[in-house]
Amino acid sequence: MQISNCAVVVTGGASGLGRATAEHLAQRGARVVIADLPASAGESVAQQIGHGTSFVPADVTSEPDMLAVFAAASSRGLLRAVVHCAGRGGPLRILDKNGAPGAQAAFEAVVKVNLFGTFNVLRLAAAAMAPLDEVAGERGAIVLTASIAAYEGQIGQIPYASAKAGIVGMTLVAARDLASRKIRVCTIAPGVFDTAILARVPADVRDALARSVPHPARLGDPREFALLAGHILENSALNGETIRLDGALRMSPR
């Protein structure tokens, strides 16, 4: 797929992996629309990125919000690519230190954003792409974001790991389901990346995380995620695959 002059939506594009992806795609000539929460820095980030990048405030779990995002993107060109980076964490133990069961509402809140939000973006993006004419045998491509926690979730990550495992599970099914529409679906499962979330972690913990990565023994650079997302969009042979981007890291229980 040639992304130049195509409309591309990047959810969670106001920060972290999403911002790096929006910057990378805009530099490659895509007409990028950032979707992020109304309270995010999306508007200023879009201005900083330039290249015609725009911002539409949205909650990825909301159908009306995401319909507005895709309508805005479609008004700027043919919507052929979506990179879904929006998500959230939230620690939760099955039993707390006193033996009380973990809060069901806390579990549901994390799963709603990460898993239900992903399906909402996936289905609405596919509906927007399906009527388009084929170009070089395809209509579009969608990149989802999971995590290595989907495979080696740590203690306290049960809602996050469960949701990300759900995204891994939906990837091949979605690619098969949308194959007749000529729409590809892949997922990236990043390891530990140098984002705003980790910036709040104490320096010694960040250093320990970096040392735990076999090679390269450092935190991932969000631009490396962006490079992979861009390659998936452009490489029409990639479909139905979840790609770990983790420097060969396998997480310990804690």
C-alpha positions in Angstrom: 0.0 0.0 0.0 1.2 3.5 -0.8 0.3 5.6 2.1 1.2 8.9 0.6 -1.9 11.1 0.1 -4.1 8.5 1.9 -6.1 9.5 4.9 -4.8 7.7 8.0 -6.3 7.6 11.5 -4.0 7.1 14.5 -5.9 6.6 17.8 -4.0 7.5 20.9 -2.0 9.8 18.7 -1.5 12.6 21.2 1.3 10.8 23.0 3.7 7.9 23.2 3.5 5.2 20.5 0.6 6.9 18.8 2.3 10.3 18.5 5.5 8.7 17.1 3.3 6.8 14.6 1.4 9.9 13.6 4.7 11.8 13.1 6.2 9.0 11.0 3.1 8.6 8.7 2.7 12.4 8.2 6.4 12.6 7.2 5.7 9.9 4.6 2.9 12.0 3.0 -0.2 10.5 4.8 -3.1 12.8 5.7 -3.1 12.0 9.4 -6.0 12.4 11.7 -5.2 12.0 15.4 -8.0 10.6 17.6 -7.5 11.0 21.3 -9.5 12.0 24.4 -10.8 15.6 24.6 -8.5 16.3 27.6 -5.4 15.2 25.7 -2.8 17.4 24.0 -4.1 16.2 20.6 -4.7 19.7 19.1 -1.2 21.0 20.0 0.4 17.8 18.9 -1.3 17.9 15.5 0.0 21.5 15.1 3.5 20.4 16.1 3.6 17.5 13.7 2.3 19.7 10.8 2.0 18.2 7.3 -1.7 18.9 7.5 -2.2 16.7 10.6 -5.5 17.3 12.3 -7.1 16.3 15.6 -10.6 14.9 16.4 -11.4 14.4 20.1 -12.8 10.9 20.7 -13.3 8.1 23.1 -12.5 4.8 21.3 -15.3 3.0 23.1 -17.9 5.5 21.7 -19.5 4.7 18.3 -20.6 8.3 17.6 -17.1 9.6 18.5 -15.3 7.2 16.2 -17.8 7.6 13.4 -17.0 11.4 13.6 -13.3 10.5 13.4 -13.6 8.4 10.4 -15.9 10.9 8.7 -13.3 13.6 9.3 -10.6 11.4 7.9 -12.6 10.5 4.8 -13.3 14.1 4.1 -9.5 14.5 3.7 -8.9 11.6 1.3 -9.5 7.9 0.9 -9.3 6.2 4.3 -7.0 3.3 3.7 -5.1 2.9 7.0 -5.8 2.9 10.7 -3.2 2.4 13.5 -5.0 1.8 16.8 -2.7 2.7 19.7 -5.2 4.0 22.3 -5.3 2.0 25.5 -4.9 2.2 29.3 -3.5 0.2 32.2 -4.6 -0.3 35.7 -3.2 -2.6 38.4 -5.4 -5.2 40.0 -4.8 -8.3 42.0 -7.3 -11.2 42.1 -7.2 -11.0 45.9 -5.9 -8.0 47.8 -3.5 -8.3 50.7 -6.4 -9.0 53.1 -7.8 -11.7 50.9 -10.7 -9.7 49.6 -11.6 -10.3 45.9 -10.4 -7.7 43.4 -12.9 -5.1 42.2 -14.9 -6.3 39.2 -15.5 -2.7 38.1 -11.7 -2.1 37.9 -11.3 -5.2 35.7 -14.2 -4.1 33.4 -12.9 -0.6 33.0 -9.5 -1.7 31.7 -11.0 -4.4 29.4 -13.6 -1.9 28.1 -11.0 0.5 26.8 -8.4 -2.0 25.6 -10.5 -4.8 24.2 -14.0 -3.4 23.5 -12.4 -0.1 22.3 -10.2 -2.1 19.9 -13.2 -4.0 18.4 -15.1 -0.7 18.1 -12.3 0.9 16.1 -11.8 -2.3 14.0 -15.4 -2.7 13.0 -16.0 1.0 12.2 -12.7 1.3 10.3 -13.5 -1.8 8.2 -16.9 -0.4 7.4 -15.3 2.9 6.2 -12.8 1.0 4.0 -15.0 -1.7 2.5 -16.8 0.6 -0.1 -13.5 1.9 -1.5 -12.1 0.8 -4.9 -9.2 -1.7 -4.7 -5.8 -0.4 -5.3 -3.1 -3.0 -6.1 -5.5 -5.7 -4.8 -6.4 -4.2 -1.5 -8.7 -1.6 0.1 -7.0 -0.9 3.4 -5.0 -2.1 6.4 -5.5 -1.9 10.1 -2.8 -2.2 12.7 -3.8 -3.0 16.3 -1.7 -2.7 19.5 -1.4 -5.5 22.0 1.5 -6.1 24.4 3.9 -8.8 25.4 1.7 -8.9 28.6 -0.7 -10.8 26.4 1.8 -13.7 26.6 3.7 -13.1 29.9 1.4 -10.8 32.0 2.9 -10.0 35.4 1.2 -10.2 38.8 -1.2 -7.3 39.0 -1.7 -7.0 35.3 -4.7 -9.4 35.0 -7.2 -6.9 33.4 -4.5 -5.5 31.0 -3.1 -8.9 30.1 -6.5 -10.3 29.5 -7.5 -7.5 27.2 -4.3 -7.6 25.3 -4.6 -11.4 24.9 -8.0 -10.7 23.5 -6.5 -8.4 20.8 -4.0 -11.1 19.9 -6.8 -13.6 19.6 -8.9 -11.4 17.4 -6.1 -10.6 14.9 -6.1 -13.7 12.8 -9.9 -14.0 13.0 -10.3 -10.4 11.8 -7.8 -10.9 9.0 -9.7 -14.0 7.8 -13.1 -12.3 8.2 -12.0 -9.2 6.2 -10.0 -11.0 3.6 -13.0 -11.0 1.2 -13.1 -7.2 1.6 -9.4 -7.0 0.8 -8.6 -5.4 4.2 -5.6 -6.5 6.1 -5.3 -6.7 9.9 -2.1 -7.1 11.9 -1.1 -6.4 15.5 2.1 -5.2 17.2 2.9 -6.5 20.7 5.4 -4.0 22.1 7.6 -4.7 25.1 8.9 -2.0 27.4 9.0 1.4 25.6 10.2 4.8 26.7 6.8 6.6 26.9 5.2 9.1 29.2 3.9 6.2 31.4 7.4 4.9 32.1 8.6 8.5 32.6 6.7 8.5 35.9 8.5 5.4 37.1 11.6 5.9 39.4 14.9 5.9 37.5 16.2 2.8 39.2 13.1 0.8 38.1 13.4 2.2 34.5 17.1 1.1 34.5 16.2 -2.4 35.7 13.6 -2.7 33.0 16.1 -1.6 30.4 18.7 -4.1 31.6 16.1 -6.9 31.5 15.8 -6.7 27.7 18.3 -9.2 26.1 19.2 -7.1 23.1 19.2 -4.2 22.7 19.4 -3.7 26.5 17.4 -0.5 26.7 13.8 0.7 26.6 12.2 0.7 23.2 12.0 4.0 21.2 8.5 4.9 20.1 9.9 5.7 16.7 10.8 2.0 16.4 7.1 1.1 16.9 6.2 3.7 14.3 8.6 2.2 11.8 7.0 -1.2 12.2 3.5 0.2 11.9 4.4 2.0 8.7 6.0 -1.1 7.3 3.0 -3.2 8.0 0.8 -0.7 6.2 3.1 -0.7 3.2 3.8 -4.4 3.0 0.8 -6.1 1.5 2.0 -9.6 2.3 1.7 -9.0 6.1 -1.8 -10.1 7.3 -3.2 -11.9 10.3 0.1 -11.6 12.2 1.0 -10.4 15.7 4.6 -9.2 15.8 6.4 -8.9 19.1 8.6 -5.8 19.3 10.5 -6.5 22.5 14.2 -7.1 22.0 13.6 -10.8 22.9 12.3 -9.9 26.3 10.2 -12.4 28.2 8.6 -10.9 31.3 9.1 -12.4 34.8 6.2 -12.9 37.1 7.0 -9.7 38.9 
